Amino acid sequence: MPVDNKINVLVERTDSIVYHAESDLRKDQGKGWIGGNAPDFFDEQDDLIHEGNQKYVFYLTLVHPFKPESMISIFIPEDYEEYLENNIYPNCSIKVIEHPISTESTKERFTNPGLIKHIISDGTLSNDEKSMDQSFLIKVGGNPRLIQNEDYYFTKLREESFSFLFQVDEDGYPETLIHDDYSYPFGFGSLYIFAIIGATEIEHPVAGFWQFS
């Protein structure tokens, strides 16, 4: 990603990068995937993901838009009530982990039974204002498209110098993504990821909060 695009996307926030989910699995792993098995980086990482009796399932992984050697993977608790009650940083129980590029594992230890694997498309640069009216699975940079625009979601994030990095929006789910008899993980909502965004580095991605309609 050219430097000027990074400035437009993460500093001036006039542009954003949008991604979509595609069901054509004959492609390579694209820019990541949603559903399916976790990256093989996590094959022996149960202790990193699970916490005591609280088990987690894999949600998605995205090639870092500004660090092509890295991926950002997201895990959500199996227990919906757990992350419904803990939905705002620093008490957001969604796990966001940056790690080296990995292929999909053959093991199903973290697989979410409610999701059918889809590939995440290449990102396309979009004017941020126009992106607010688009359907997308992931939007990197620009400004977050919020469901509830309340300051308390941002209070602690701002105190600790976190800035918006990307969101995952369930409005962008294909009809083929959710198994029958399963619900949308975020209640037809959106998950917002933040990070410490410096002049040269993007560090410590975290789940800032999630909202539903």
C-alpha positions as CSV (number, residue, x, y, z in Angstrom):
1,M,0.0,0.0,0.0
2,P,1.6,3.3,-1.1
3,V,2.6,5.7,1.7
4,D,0.2,8.4,0.4
5,N,-2.7,6.0,0.7
6,K,-1.8,5.2,4.2
7,I,-1.9,8.9,5.1
8,N,-5.2,9.3,3.3
9,V,-6.7,6.2,5.0
10,L,-5.3,6.5,8.6
11,V,-4.3,10.1,9.1
12,E,-6.4,12.4,7.0
13,R,-9.1,9.7,6.8
14,T,-10.4,10.9,3.5
15,D,-10.2,7.4,2.0
16,S,-10.9,3.8,3.3
17,I,-10.1,0.3,2.0
18,V,-13.1,-2.0,1.7
19,Y,-13.2,-5.8,1.5
20,H,-16.0,-8.2,0.6
21,A,-16.6,-11.9,1.3
22,E,-16.6,-14.3,-1.6
23,S,-17.8,-17.9,-1.6
24,D,-15.5,-19.0,-4.4
25,L,-13.1,-21.2,-2.5
26,R,-11.2,-22.2,-5.6
27,K,-9.2,-19.0,-5.2
28,D,-6.2,-18.9,-2.9
29,Q,-6.8,-17.5,0.6
30,G,-7.2,-14.0,-0.8
31,K,-6.6,-11.3,1.8
32,G,-7.8,-13.7,4.5
33,W,-11.0,-15.7,5.3
34,I,-14.1,-15.6,7.5
35,G,-15.3,-18.9,9.0
36,G,-13.5,-22.1,8.4
37,N,-10.5,-23.1,10.5
38,A,-8.1,-20.8,12.3
39,P,-4.7,-20.0,10.8
40,D,-2.2,-22.8,11.6
41,F,-0.2,-20.4,13.7
42,F,-2.7,-21.2,16.4
43,D,-2.5,-25.0,16.2
44,E,-0.6,-25.3,19.5
45,Q,-1.9,-22.0,21.0
46,D,-4.9,-23.2,23.0
47,D,-3.6,-21.5,26.1
48,L,-3.2,-18.2,24.2
49,I,-6.9,-18.3,23.1
50,H,-9.0,-20.1,25.7
51,E,-9.3,-18.6,29.2
52,G,-10.1,-21.0,32.0
53,N,-13.6,-22.4,31.3
54,Q,-14.3,-19.8,28.6
55,K,-13.7,-21.3,25.2
56,Y,-13.3,-19.2,22.0
57,V,-14.1,-19.8,18.4
58,F,-12.4,-18.4,15.3
59,Y,-14.1,-15.6,13.5
60,L,-11.9,-14.2,10.7
61,T,-8.3,-13.4,9.7
62,L,-7.2,-10.5,7.5
63,V,-3.8,-9.9,5.9
64,H,-2.7,-6.7,7.6
65,P,-3.3,-3.9,5.0
66,F,-0.1,-2.1,5.9
67,K,2.1,-5.1,7.0
68,P,1.9,-7.7,4.2
69,E,4.0,-10.2,6.4
70,S,1.4,-10.1,9.1
71,M,-2.3,-11.1,9.7
72,I,-4.8,-10.0,12.2
73,S,-7.0,-12.8,13.6
74,I,-10.2,-12.4,15.6
75,F,-11.7,-14.9,18.1
76,I,-15.0,-14.6,19.9
77,P,-16.2,-16.4,23.0
78,E,-18.5,-19.4,22.5
79,D,-20.8,-17.9,25.1
80,Y,-22.8,-15.1,23.5
81,E,-23.7,-13.7,26.9
82,E,-20.0,-13.3,27.8
83,Y,-19.2,-10.9,25.0
84,L,-22.7,-9.3,25.1
85,E,-21.9,-8.2,28.7
86,N,-18.3,-7.3,27.9
87,N,-18.5,-5.3,24.7
88,I,-16.4,-2.1,25.3
89,Y,-12.7,-1.6,25.8
90,P,-11.0,-2.3,28.1
91,N,-13.5,-5.0,29.0
92,C,-14.3,-6.2,25.5
93,S,-13.9,-10.0,25.5
94,I,-13.3,-10.3,21.7
95,K,-9.7,-11.3,21.1
96,V,-7.6,-9.6,18.3
97,I,-4.2,-11.0,17.6
98,E,-1.5,-9.9,15.1
99,H,0.7,-12.7,14.0
100,P,2.9,-13.8,11.1
101,I,1.2,-14.8,7.8
102,S,-0.2,-18.3,8.1
103,T,-2.2,-20.7,6.0
104,E,-5.5,-22.2,7.2
105,S,-5.1,-25.1,9.6
106,T,-6.3,-28.6,8.9
107,K,-7.4,-28.8,12.6
108,E,-10.9,-27.8,13.7
109,R,-10.1,-26.9,17.3
110,F,-11.3,-23.3,17.0
111,T,-13.8,-23.7,14.1
112,N,-17.1,-21.8,14.6
113,P,-19.9,-24.2,13.6
114,G,-22.2,-21.4,12.7
115,L,-20.1,-20.0,9.9
116,I,-19.4,-21.3,6.4
117,K,-15.9,-20.4,5.2
118,H,-15.7,-17.5,2.7
119,I,-12.6,-15.8,1.2
120,I,-12.0,-12.1,1.9
121,S,-11.5,-10.3,-1.4
122,D,-8.6,-7.9,-2.2
123,G,-9.2,-4.5,-0.7
124,T,-10.3,-1.6,-2.9
125,L,-9.6,2.1,-2.2
126,S,-12.8,4.1,-1.7
127,N,-13.6,7.7,-0.9
128,D,-14.6,7.5,2.8
129,E,-17.8,9.4,2.5
130,K,-19.0,7.1,-0.4
131,S,-18.0,4.1,1.7
132,M,-20.6,5.0,4.3
133,D,-23.3,4.1,1.8
134,Q,-21.7,0.9,0.5
135,S,-22.1,-2.7,1.6
136,F,-18.8,-4.1,2.9
137,L,-17.6,-6.9,5.1
138,I,-14.5,-4.9,6.3
139,K,-13.7,-1.3,6.1
140,V,-10.1,-0.2,7.0
141,G,-9.4,3.4,8.0
142,G,-11.5,6.5,7.2
143,N,-14.2,6.9,9.8
144,P,-16.2,4.2,11.5
145,R,-19.7,3.6,10.3
146,L,-21.5,3.5,13.7
147,I,-24.8,2.0,14.7
148,Q,-24.9,3.9,18.0
149,N,-22.9,7.2,18.0
150,E,-22.3,7.5,21.7
151,D,-19.1,9.0,23.2
152,Y,-18.8,6.4,26.0
153,Y,-17.7,3.8,23.4
154,F,-14.6,5.8,22.8
155,T,-13.7,7.2,26.2
156,K,-11.0,4.7,27.4
157,L,-9.7,4.2,23.8
158,R,-9.0,7.9,23.5
159,E,-7.4,8.1,26.9
160,E,-4.9,5.4,25.8
161,S,-4.3,6.9,22.4
162,F,-6.0,4.2,20.3
163,S,-7.4,5.2,16.9
164,F,-9.9,3.4,14.6
165,L,-8.2,0.8,12.4
166,F,-11.0,-1.2,10.8
167,Q,-14.6,-2.5,11.3
168,V,-16.3,-5.8,10.4
169,D,-19.8,-5.1,9.4
170,E,-22.4,-7.9,9.3
171,D,-24.5,-6.0,6.8
172,G,-21.8,-7.2,4.3
173,Y,-22.4,-10.9,5.0
174,P,-23.3,-13.0,2.0
175,E,-26.5,-15.0,2.5
176,T,-24.3,-18.2,2.2
177,L,-22.2,-17.3,5.3
178,I,-24.4,-18.3,8.2
179,H,-25.4,-22.0,8.7
180,D,-29.1,-22.7,9.1
181,D,-30.3,-22.5,12.7
182,Y,-27.4,-20.2,13.7
183,S,-27.5,-16.5,14.5
184,Y,-25.3,-13.6,13.4
185,P,-22.4,-13.5,15.9
186,F,-22.9,-9.8,16.5
187,G,-26.7,-9.5,16.2
188,F,-26.6,-8.0,12.7
189,G,-24.1,-5.5,14.0
190,S,-20.5,-4.4,13.6
191,L,-17.2,-5.0,15.4
192,Y,-14.7,-2.1,15.6
193,I,-10.9,-2.7,15.9
194,F,-8.6,0.0,17.1
195,A,-4.8,0.3,17.3
196,I,-2.0,2.7,18.3
197,I,-1.3,4.4,15.0
198,G,2.1,6.2,14.9
199,A,4.0,7.9,12.1
200,T,5.7,4.6,11.1
201,E,4.1,1.8,13.1
202,I,0.6,0.4,13.7
203,E,0.7,-1.5,17.0
204,H,-1.4,-3.3,19.5
205,P,-4.7,-3.9,17.6
206,V,-7.5,-4.4,20.1
207,A,-11.3,-4.9,20.0
208,G,-12.6,-1.4,20.8
209,F,-16.3,-2.3,21.0
210,W,-19.1,-3.9,19.1
211,Q,-22.6,-2.7,18.4
212,F,-25.8,-4.2,17.1
213,S,-29.0,-2.8,15.6
